[in-house]
Amino acid sequence: MGVIIGCVVGNLILALAVIGVVIWKKRSSGYKTTKEL
């Protein structure tokens, strides 16, 4: 079970990192839209 939990946590961290980069790029570009990717 530890391996499964580790994979889930890793995927969540990766997803949060991607979302954070997308939001940061939108802010730096000055976009105010809610469009995703």
N, C-alpha and C positions, 0 to 999 in steps of 0.2 A: 504493500500500500504506500510505502514511503516514496517509491519511484513514481507512482501515479500522481501523488500530491506534488512532488517536485516538478513534474512536467506541467501540471496545471498552474502552479505558481510561476514557473518560467514563462508560460504562454501569457499569463496576465501581465507580468512585468513587461514583456515584449510589446503587448498590445498598448499598454499605457505609454511606453516610450514612443511608439509610432504616433499615437494620438497627440502626445505632447509636441512632437516635431511638427506635425501638421498644423496644430494650433499656433505654434511659434512662427512658422513660416507665413501663415495667414496674417498674424499680427504684424510681422516685420514687413509684409507686402502692403499692409494697410487695408486688407480686405475685411469687410464687416458682414460677409454672407455666412449662412449656416450650411453651405454646400459641403458635402463630404467627398474627399478625393476627386 
